[in-house]
Amino acid sequence: MPAPIVTATLQTALIGAFSNVLAQAITAHQSNTPLTIDPIPVLQYTLFSLLSTPPNFLWQEFLESTFPAYHMAPTREAVASAAASDDAALDDEAKRGRIVEPALNKRNTAAKTLLDQTVGAAVNTLMFSLFMHGIREAMAHHYLHAEDGSARPAAGGGAQ
């Protein structure tokens, strides 16, 4: 069985490719044109997914190890038994494995969400923009077209 990071990367690449094909299908439907799948953007989005998922996976692992979502807390039954100084009931809770249970750490969950939605989002947006710009420049010959006799990059909106 492959490592979780490998599984997540492959799943993300498949979702990226599928979503790009779906976007092309929706665009063709909305513009009433026949569907012809352009493999270049499918490849670009799939490649970006393959490259960006491992760092994102590691980022999420870092956040979880730094700010664990759950901590062990005593169960209500264990607290009640301890408060009543009922050693027999407390021993019974221990035998049944009901002394502690995972409890959501709201502060850590909020911290992870805040960091991921600010720092993580900013870095991901920057990396996506740089990657897409770089790959389109590297594959510029696929994006050149001649509307008025001059070649202009389609990805840049025709501006030079």
C-alpha positions as CSV (number, residue, x, y, z in Angstrom):
1,M,0.0,0.0,0.0
2,P,1.5,3.4,-1.0
3,A,2.3,6.1,1.5
4,P,-0.6,8.5,2.2
5,I,1.3,11.4,0.6
6,V,1.6,9.3,-2.7
7,T,-2.1,8.4,-2.6
8,A,-3.1,12.0,-1.9
9,T,-0.9,13.3,-4.7
10,L,-2.4,10.8,-7.3
11,Q,-5.9,11.6,-6.2
12,T,-5.3,15.3,-6.5
13,A,-3.8,14.9,-9.9
14,L,-6.8,12.9,-11.1
15,I,-9.2,15.5,-9.6
16,G,-7.3,18.3,-11.2
17,A,-7.4,16.6,-14.7
18,F,-11.1,15.8,-14.3
19,S,-12.0,19.3,-13.2
20,N,-10.2,20.8,-16.1
21,V,-12.0,18.5,-18.6
22,L,-15.2,19.4,-16.8
23,A,-14.4,23.1,-17.1
24,Q,-13.8,22.8,-20.8
25,A,-17.1,20.9,-21.2
26,I,-19.0,23.6,-19.3
27,T,-17.4,26.3,-21.4
28,A,-18.3,24.5,-24.6
29,H,-21.8,24.1,-23.5
30,Q,-22.2,27.7,-22.4
31,S,-20.8,29.0,-25.7
32,N,-22.8,26.5,-27.8
33,T,-19.6,25.1,-29.4
34,P,-18.7,21.5,-29.9
35,L,-16.6,19.9,-27.2
36,T,-13.0,19.4,-28.1
37,I,-10.7,18.7,-25.2
38,D,-7.5,20.8,-25.3
39,P,-4.9,18.5,-23.6
40,I,-2.5,21.3,-22.9
41,P,-4.4,22.8,-20.0
42,V,-5.3,19.3,-18.7
43,L,-1.6,18.5,-18.6
44,Q,-0.7,21.9,-17.0
45,Y,-3.3,21.5,-14.2
46,T,-2.4,17.8,-13.6
47,L,1.3,18.7,-13.5
48,F,0.6,21.5,-11.0
49,S,-1.4,19.1,-8.8
50,L,1.5,16.6,-8.9
51,L,4.0,19.3,-7.8
52,S,1.9,21.2,-5.3
53,T,0.3,18.4,-3.4
54,P,3.3,17.0,-1.5
55,P,4.3,20.4,0.0
56,N,0.6,21.0,0.9
57,F,0.4,17.6,2.5
58,L,3.6,18.3,4.5
59,W,2.1,21.8,5.5
60,Q,-1.0,20.1,6.8
61,E,1.1,17.6,8.8
62,F,3.2,20.4,10.2
63,L,0.0,22.3,11.3
64,E,-1.4,19.2,12.9
65,S,1.8,18.3,14.7
66,T,2.2,21.9,15.9
67,F,-1.5,22.5,16.8
68,P,-3.1,19.1,17.5
69,A,-6.8,19.1,16.9
70,Y,-7.5,16.7,19.7
71,H,-6.2,16.2,23.2
72,M,-7.0,13.6,25.8
73,A,-9.4,14.7,28.4
74,P,-11.0,12.9,31.3
75,T,-14.5,11.5,30.7
76,R,-17.5,12.8,32.6
77,E,-17.8,9.4,34.3
78,A,-14.2,9.5,35.4
79,V,-14.5,13.1,36.7
80,A,-17.7,12.2,38.6
81,S,-16.1,9.1,40.1
82,A,-13.0,11.1,41.1
83,A,-15.1,13.9,42.5
84,A,-17.0,11.5,44.6
85,S,-13.8,9.8,45.8
86,D,-15.3,6.5,44.5
87,D,-12.2,4.5,43.9
88,A,-14.2,1.4,42.9
89,A,-16.1,3.3,40.2
90,L,-12.9,4.9,39.0
91,D,-11.2,1.5,38.8
92,D,-14.2,0.2,36.9
93,E,-13.9,3.1,34.4
94,A,-10.2,2.3,34.0
95,K,-10.9,-1.4,33.3
96,R,-13.4,-0.4,30.6
97,G,-11.0,2.1,29.2
98,R,-13.2,5.1,29.9
99,I,-10.9,7.3,31.9
100,V,-10.0,9.6,29.1
101,E,-11.4,10.4,25.6
102,P,-10.3,12.6,22.7
103,A,-11.6,16.1,23.0
104,L,-11.6,18.8,20.3
105,N,-9.0,21.6,21.0
106,K,-10.9,24.6,19.7
107,R,-8.0,27.0,20.1
108,N,-5.7,24.8,18.1
109,T,-8.4,24.2,15.4
110,A,-8.9,27.9,15.1
111,A,-5.1,28.6,14.9
112,K,-4.7,25.9,12.2
113,T,-7.7,27.3,10.2
114,L,-6.4,30.9,10.5
115,L,-2.8,29.9,9.4
116,D,-4.0,27.7,6.6
117,Q,-6.5,30.3,5.2
118,T,-3.9,33.1,5.4
119,V,-0.3,31.9,5.0
120,G,-1.2,28.7,3.2
121,A,-3.6,30.4,0.9
122,A,-1.2,33.2,0.1
123,V,1.7,30.8,-0.7
124,N,-0.6,28.5,-2.7
125,T,-1.9,31.4,-4.8
126,L,1.6,32.7,-5.4
127,M,2.9,29.3,-6.4
128,F,-0.1,28.7,-8.7
129,S,0.4,32.0,-10.4
130,L,4.1,31.6,-10.9
131,F,3.7,28.0,-12.1
132,M,1.0,28.8,-14.6
133,H,2.8,31.9,-15.9
134,G,6.1,29.9,-16.2
135,I,4.6,26.9,-17.9
136,R,2.6,29.1,-20.3
137,E,5.8,31.0,-21.2
138,A,7.6,27.7,-21.7
139,M,4.8,26.4,-23.9
140,A,4.2,29.8,-25.6
141,H,4.2,28.2,-29.1
142,H,0.9,26.5,-28.1
143,Y,-0.7,29.7,-27.2
144,L,0.3,31.9,-30.1
145,H,-2.4,32.9,-32.6
146,A,-2.8,35.4,-35.4
147,E,-6.0,37.4,-35.3
148,D,-4.8,40.4,-37.2
149,G,-1.6,39.0,-38.7
150,S,0.6,39.4,-35.7
151,A,1.3,36.7,-33.1
152,R,0.2,37.5,-29.6
153,P,0.0,35.3,-26.5
154,A,-3.6,34.2,-25.9
155,A,-2.9,33.7,-22.2
156,G,-2.0,37.3,-21.7
157,G,-5.2,38.6,-23.2
158,G,-3.4,39.7,-26.4
159,A,-1.5,42.5,-24.6
160,Q,2.1,42.9,-25.4
